[in-house]
Amino acid sequence: MPFFTLAWYVPIFEGLLRGCTAMALHEVSHIFVALALGIKVKKIGLEWKGIYNVREAGPPIKNLLVTLAGPLMNLALVLSWPWFPKFALANLVFAVVNLLPIAGSDGERAMRCWWEVRKKYLMV
């Protein structure tokens, strides 16, 4: 019975660890950039979808930078491919999925911020 051996579960736990690490680094980059730009972080938490943070919006350009910080961190971690290919792949998937314009994702938020920046600064 293969389901009762530890070897069967190890890849699952390794995948969860890689995914959780990618998600934590993603959120840390949002928080770091927000604080660096003077945007107040109100709350950091964990829910069924994963780690999240609540922050003030700030000006549209700063909000766009904070929003893109997470996916950019994941894309930067893809450079770890030669040493940690599975971790790099987890980061690539996390970045791509997170940039999709799905409700509540960084992709949707970045799209909204970009439209605000265009209206405010580029007057388009």
C-alpha positions as CSV (number, residue, x, y, z in Angstrom):
1,M,0.0,0.0,0.0
2,P,1.9,3.0,-1.3
3,F,-0.3,5.6,0.5
4,F,1.0,4.5,3.9
5,T,4.7,5.1,3.1
6,L,6.4,8.4,4.0
7,A,8.1,8.4,0.6
8,W,4.8,9.0,-1.1
9,Y,4.1,12.2,0.8
10,V,7.6,13.8,0.7
11,P,7.1,15.4,-2.8
12,I,3.8,16.9,-1.7
13,F,5.4,18.5,1.4
14,E,8.4,19.7,-0.6
15,G,6.0,21.3,-3.1
16,L,4.0,23.0,-0.3
17,L,7.2,24.2,1.3
18,R,8.4,25.7,-2.0
19,G,5.0,27.3,-2.7
20,C,4.8,28.8,0.8
21,T,8.3,30.1,0.6
22,A,7.6,31.7,-2.8
23,M,4.4,33.3,-1.4
24,A,6.1,34.6,1.8
25,L,8.9,36.2,-0.2
26,H,6.3,37.7,-2.5
27,E,4.4,39.3,0.4
28,V,7.6,40.5,2.1
29,S,8.5,42.4,-1.1
30,H,5.1,44.1,-1.1
31,I,5.6,45.1,2.5
32,F,9.3,46.2,2.0
33,V,8.5,48.4,-1.0
34,A,5.4,49.9,0.7
35,L,7.4,50.9,3.7
36,A,10.3,52.2,1.6
37,L,7.8,54.4,-0.3
38,G,6.2,55.6,2.9
39,I,3.0,53.7,2.6
40,K,1.6,52.5,5.9
41,V,1.0,48.7,6.2
42,K,-2.1,48.2,8.3
43,K,-2.3,44.4,8.6
44,I,-0.5,41.2,7.7
45,G,-2.4,38.0,7.9
46,L,-3.1,34.5,6.7
47,E,-6.3,33.2,5.2
48,W,-7.3,30.1,3.1
49,K,-5.8,31.7,-0.1
50,G,-2.5,32.4,1.7
51,I,-0.6,35.3,3.2
52,Y,-1.9,38.8,2.6
53,N,-1.3,42.4,3.7
54,V,-3.6,45.4,3.9
55,R,-2.0,48.7,3.3
56,E,-3.0,52.3,2.5
57,A,-3.3,52.8,-1.3
58,G,-1.1,55.9,-1.6
59,P,-0.7,57.8,-4.8
60,P,-1.4,55.7,-8.0
61,I,2.3,55.5,-9.1
62,K,3.4,54.3,-5.6
63,N,0.5,51.9,-5.4
64,L,1.5,50.4,-8.8
65,L,5.1,50.0,-7.7
66,V,4.0,48.2,-4.5
67,T,1.6,46.0,-6.4
68,L,4.3,44.9,-8.9
69,A,6.9,44.3,-6.2
70,G,5.6,40.8,-5.4
71,P,5.5,39.4,-8.9
72,L,8.8,41.0,-9.7
73,M,10.3,39.3,-6.6
74,N,9.0,36.0,-7.9
75,L,10.4,36.7,-11.4
76,A,13.8,37.6,-9.8
77,L,13.8,34.3,-7.9
78,V,13.4,32.4,-11.2
79,L,17.1,33.3,-11.6
80,S,17.8,30.6,-9.0
81,W,17.0,28.0,-11.7
82,P,20.6,26.6,-12.0
83,W,20.7,25.8,-8.3
84,F,17.1,25.2,-7.3
85,P,15.1,24.4,-10.5
86,K,11.9,23.3,-8.6
87,F,11.9,26.4,-6.5
88,A,12.5,28.6,-9.6
89,L,9.6,26.9,-11.3
90,A,7.3,27.5,-8.3
91,N,8.2,31.2,-8.5
92,L,7.6,31.4,-12.2
93,V,4.2,29.8,-11.9
94,F,3.3,32.0,-8.9
95,A,4.4,35.2,-10.7
96,V,2.5,34.4,-13.9
97,V,-0.7,33.3,-12.2
98,N,-0.5,36.4,-9.9
99,L,-0.2,38.7,-12.8
100,L,-3.4,37.5,-14.5
101,P,-6.2,40.1,-14.2
102,I,-8.3,37.9,-11.9
103,A,-10.3,39.5,-9.1
104,G,-8.2,40.2,-6.1
105,S,-4.9,39.4,-7.8
106,D,-1.9,41.7,-8.3
107,G,-2.6,41.6,-12.0
108,E,-6.0,43.2,-11.5
109,R,-4.7,45.7,-9.1
110,A,-1.8,46.6,-11.4
111,M,-4.2,47.1,-14.3
112,R,-6.4,49.4,-12.2
113,C,-3.3,51.4,-10.9
114,W,-2.0,51.7,-14.5
115,W,-5.3,53.2,-15.6
116,E,-5.2,55.7,-12.7
117,V,-1.6,56.6,-13.5
118,R,-2.5,57.1,-17.2
119,K,-5.4,59.4,-16.3
120,K,-3.6,61.4,-13.7
121,Y,-0.1,61.8,-15.1
122,L,-0.4,61.1,-18.8
123,M,-3.9,62.6,-19.3
124,V,-4.9,59.9,-21.7
